[in-house]
Amino acid sequence: MKFFKLFMLAVAVAFAITSCQKEKENIWDIKVETPAEKVPITDISKEFFDANIPIEQFKEKYPWFQGSVKDEDFIKRKNNPEEIKLYKEAASKTDLNKLATDLTELFARIRHYFPNFKDPKVYTFSSSTQMYEEPVIYDPQQGYLFIDISGFMGEKSEYYKGIEEYFKVSMNQENILPKISEAIAFSAVSYDRNSQKFIDLMVFYGKVMMLQDAFIPQLPDHLKMNISEKQMAWNKANEQNIWDYFVENDYLFSADPRLSERFIAPGPFSKFYTEADKESSPQVGIFTGWQICRNFFDKNKETSLQEFLNMSAGDIFNQSAYKPTL
């Protein structure tokens, strides 16, 4: 099969091919008017770890922050020197002023495409790296956005020992805005549990990635996808090989749940079951779904995001006429 013949060659020339590709016009990079006042951000952990603020006073102000944690454990956490030290390290690396500016622009862009979008109340806190897999929580019903700053201290942080490398790659300051945008994007894309074919899953994630293109058009693709520059270069160099592999193995319309684990779930690499797997980028199914959706917009530029999100995976795929070539 061509995939296996070209796999290693494509790995070797990944950067060369990517650097030579002509950049397409970015239809999403438009000027959006932003409000003069920045989005306010509340640092919950700053108050939580403040020895001058009694625990009862804190609980009265933030009754939902304790969750199901017992009172005695909650108090221990407040007075734990290691947690306090970790929080201060995370806070020292987080520029809340810049984050407020970035969120002001992000929310303005989202409102441009979704006029009913309301700015959520934004809170930062430290989970002491317990929430590193999902450091951002967006609750559109309650109007809350929570950002765990302990999940963005830098992939080489000493506090991240024992965490899988494929998670660490997106635990940098530059990943905060993309992960916030991603969380909001997921809330806008409906998931049809009756559509379980691989193409349905790829296009579902492709829709999320298209919103990333619209919400944060100025940021590079690898940040939008939570992978490294090298991994994104591998994706772009191997786009046709990946597609050919899916087609030749009749995966597109398969409902095999193992395909999601192999090509969509987070991991160190994708699982083609070849000797070249460890050289591959993870989540190539998401990358492919993204390219299908991008191809759709290349051919249907007048389609609004709302119309696009309401379309079925089958219609998007058919109208995209996606067929990558080297």
URQUIFEN-V129456 format. One record per residue. N is the residue number from 1. RES is the residue in one letter. PSI is psi in whole degrees, -180 to 180 (NA if undefined). BURIAL is 1 if it has 9 or more other C-alpha atoms within 8 Angstrom, else 0. Layout:
# URQUIFEN-V129456
<<N | RES | PSI | BURIAL> <N | RES | PSI | BURIAL>>
This chain:
# URQUIFEN-V129456
<<1 | M | 147 | 0> <2 | K | -35 | 0> <3 | F | -49 | 1> <4 | F | -32 | 0> <5 | K | -35 | 0> <6 | L | -9 | 1> <7 | F | -57 | 1> <8 | M | -34 | 1> <9 | L | -43 | 0> <10 | A | -36 | 1> <11 | V | -43 | 1> <12 | A | -34 | 0> <13 | V | 15 | 1> <14 | A | -52 | 1> <15 | F | -35 | 1> <16 | A | -45 | 0> <17 | I | -46 | 1> <18 | T | -42 | 1> <19 | S | -22 | 0> <20 | C | -11 | 0> <21 | Q | 137 | 0> <22 | K | 132 | 0> <23 | E | 133 | 0> <24 | K | 158 | 0> <25 | E | 132 | 0> <26 | N | 101 | 0> <27 | I | -12 | 0> <28 | W | -13 | 0> <29 | D | 76 | 0> <30 | I | 157 | 0> <31 | K | 128 | 0> <32 | V | 132 | 0> <33 | E | 130 | 0> <34 | T | 147 | 0> <35 | P | 155 | 0> <36 | A | -37 | 0> <37 | E | 137 | 0> <38 | K | 158 | 1> <39 | V | 127 | 1> <40 | P | 142 | 0> <41 | I | 131 | 1> <42 | T | 123 | 0> <43 | D | 97 | 1> <44 | I | -43 | 1> <45 | S | -27 | 1> <46 | K | -41 | 0> <47 | E | -37 | 1> <48 | F | -43 | 1> <49 | F | 1 | 1> <50 | D | 116 | 0> <51 | A | -19 | 0> <52 | N | -5 | 0> <53 | I | 112 | 1> <54 | P | 148 | 0> <55 | I | -37 | 0> <56 | E | -37 | 0> <57 | Q | -42 | 0> <58 | F | -46 | 1> <59 | K | -34 | 1> <60 | E | -37 | 0> <61 | K | -38 | 0> <62 | Y | 71 | 0> <63 | P | -19 | 0> <64 | W | -10 | 0> <65 | F | -31 | 0> <66 | Q | -31 | 1> <67 | G | -133 | 0> <68 | S | 8 | 0> <69 | V | 133 | 0> <70 | K | 152 | 0> <71 | D | -45 | 0> <72 | E | -36 | 0> <73 | D | -35 | 0> <74 | F | -42 | 1> <75 | I | -39 | 1> <76 | K | -42 | 0> <77 | R | -42 | 0> <78 | K | -33 | 1> <79 | N | 7 | 0> <80 | N | 115 | 0> <81 | P | -32 | 0> <82 | E | -40 | 0> <83 | E | -37 | 1> <84 | I | -44 | 1> <85 | K | -45 | 0> <86 | L | -43 | 1> <87 | Y | -46 | 1> <88 | K | -36 | 0> <89 | E | -45 | 1> <90 | A | -42 | 1> <91 | A | -35 | 1> <92 | S | -24 | 0> <93 | K | -9 | 0> <94 | T | 117 | 0> <95 | D | 95 | 0> <96 | L | -29 | 0> <97 | N | -45 | 0> <98 | K | -42 | 0> <99 | L | -41 | 1> <100 | A | -41 | 1> <101 | T | -46 | 1> <102 | D | -42 | 1> <103 | L | -35 | 1> <104 | T | -44 | 1> <105 | E | -42 | 1> <106 | L | -49 | 1> <107 | F | -35 | 1> <108 | A | -41 | 1> <109 | R | -42 | 1> <110 | I | -43 | 1> <111 | R | -30 | 1> <112 | H | -40 | 0> <113 | Y | -27 | 0> <114 | F | 85 | 0> <115 | P | -23 | 0> <116 | N | -1 | 0> <117 | F | 132 | 0> <118 | K | 134 | 0> <119 | D | 125 | 0> <120 | P | 161 | 0> <121 | K | 129 | 1> <122 | V | 128 | 1> <123 | Y | 136 | 1> <124 | T | 153 | 1> <125 | F | 174 | 1> <126 | S | 126 | 1> <127 | S | 8 | 0> <128 | S | 42 | 1> <129 | T | 10 | 1> <130 | Q | -22 | 0> <131 | M | 30 | 1> <132 | Y | -27 | 1> <133 | E | -35 | 0> <134 | E | 78 | 0> <135 | P | -1 | 1> <136 | V | 130 | 1> <137 | I | 123 | 1> <138 | Y | 124 | 1> <139 | D | 94 | 0> <140 | P | -28 | 0> <141 | Q | -45 | 0> <142 | Q | -15 | 0> <143 | G | 38 | 1> <144 | Y | 145 | 1> <145 | L | 117 | 1> <146 | F | 133 | 1> <147 | I | 117 | 1> <148 | D | 101 | 1> <149 | I | -16 | 1> <150 | S | -8 | 1> <151 | G | 7 | 1> <152 | F | 43 | 1> <153 | M | 4 | 1> <154 | G | 131 | 1> <155 | E | -18 | 1> <156 | K | 10 | 0> <157 | S | 139 | 0> <158 | E | -22 | 0> <159 | Y | -9 | 0> <160 | Y | 13 | 1> <161 | K | 133 | 0> <162 | G | -14 | 0> <163 | I | 139 | 0> <164 | E | 140 | 0> <165 | E | -34 | 0> <166 | Y | -17 | 1> <167 | F | -38 | 1> <168 | K | -32 | 1> <169 | V | -23 | 1> <170 | S | 30 | 1> <171 | M | 40 | 1> <172 | N | 165 | 1> <173 | Q | -35 | 1> <174 | E | -11 | 0> <175 | N | -8 | 1> <176 | I | -55 | 1> <177 | L | -45 | 1> <178 | P | -37 | 1> <179 | K | -31 | 1> <180 | I | -47 | 1> <181 | S | -42 | 1> <182 | E | -44 | 1> <183 | A | -41 | 1> <184 | I | -38 | 1> <185 | A | -44 | 1> <186 | F | -35 | 1> <187 | S | -19 | 0> <188 | A | -9 | 0> <189 | V | 119 | 1> <190 | S | 146 | 0> <191 | Y | 121 | 0> <192 | D | 107 | 0> <193 | R | -13 | 0> <194 | N | -9 | 0> <195 | S | 96 | 0> <196 | Q | 7 | 0> <197 | K | 155 | 1> <198 | F | -39 | 1> <199 | I | -34 | 1> <200 | D | -44 | 1> <201 | L | -43 | 1> <202 | M | -44 | 1> <203 | V | -34 | 1> <204 | F | -51 | 1> <205 | Y | -30 | 1> <206 | G | -37 | 1> <207 | K | -43 | 1> <208 | V | -43 | 1> <209 | M | -32 | 1> <210 | M | -37 | 1> <211 | L | -35 | 1> <212 | Q | -42 | 1> <213 | D | -41 | 1> <214 | A | -38 | 1> <215 | F | -38 | 1> <216 | I | 61 | 1> <217 | P | -23 | 1> <218 | Q | -12 | 0> <219 | L | 149 | 0> <220 | P | 156 | 0> <221 | D | -37 | 0> <222 | H | -32 | 1> <223 | L | -37 | 1> <224 | K | -29 | 1> <225 | M | 2 | 0> <226 | N | 36 | 1> <227 | I | 178 | 1> <228 | S | 166 | 1> <229 | E | -41 | 0> <230 | K | -41 | 0> <231 | Q | -39 | 1> <232 | M | -38 | 1> <233 | A | -39 | 1> <234 | W | -44 | 1> <235 | N | -48 | 1> <236 | K | -37 | 1> <237 | A | -27 | 1> <238 | N | 15 | 1> <239 | E | -47 | 1> <240 | Q | -40 | 1> <241 | N | -42 | 1> <242 | I | -48 | 1> <243 | W | -45 | 1> <244 | D | -39 | 1> <245 | Y | -44 | 1> <246 | F | -43 | 1> <247 | V | -47 | 1> <248 | E | -26 | 0> <249 | N | 9 | 0> <250 | D | 42 | 0> <251 | Y | -26 | 1> <252 | L | -45 | 1> <253 | F | 20 | 0> <254 | S | 144 | 0> <255 | A | 18 | 0> <256 | D | 115 | 0> <257 | P | -18 | 0> <258 | R | -21 | 0> <259 | L | -35 | 1> <260 | S | -43 | 1> <261 | E | -35 | 0> <262 | R | -37 | 1> <263 | F | -2 | 1> <264 | I | -40 | 1> <265 | A | 149 | 1> <266 | P | 147 | 0> <267 | G | 176 | 0> <268 | P | -25 | 1> <269 | F | 171 | 1> <270 | S | 160 | 1> <271 | K | 88 | 0> <272 | F | -11 | 0> <273 | Y | 49 | 0> <274 | T | 171 | 0> <275 | E | -13 | 0> <276 | A | 5 | 0> <277 | D | -45 | 1> <278 | K | -13 | 0> <279 | E | -11 | 0> <280 | S | 164 | 1> <281 | S | 148 | 1> <282 | P | 162 | 1> <283 | Q | 43 | 1> <284 | V | -19 | 1> <285 | G | -37 | 1> <286 | I | -44 | 1> <287 | F | -45 | 1> <288 | T | -43 | 1> <289 | G | -37 | 1> <290 | W | -44 | 1> <291 | Q | -34 | 1> <292 | I | -46 | 1> <293 | C | -38 | 1> <294 | R | -40 | 1> <295 | N | -39 | 1> <296 | F | -47 | 1> <297 | F | -28 | 1> <298 | D | -33 | 0> <299 | K | -12 | 0> <300 | N | 60 | 0> <301 | K | -23 | 0> <302 | E | -5 | 0> <303 | T | 131 | 0> <304 | S | 161 | 0> <305 | L | -38 | 0> <306 | Q | -44 | 0> <307 | E | -43 | 0> <308 | F | -45 | 1> <309 | L | -27 | 1> <310 | N | -8 | 0> <311 | M | 153 | 0> <312 | S | 158 | 0> <313 | A | -39 | 1> <314 | G | -44 | 0> <315 | D | -41 | 0> <316 | I | -44 | 1> <317 | F | -47 | 1> <318 | N | -42 | 0> <319 | Q | -17 | 0> <320 | S | -27 | 1> <321 | A | 40 | 0> <322 | Y | 124 | 1> <323 | K | 89 | 0> <324 | P | 147 | 0> <325 | T | 151 | 0> <326 | L | NA | 0>>
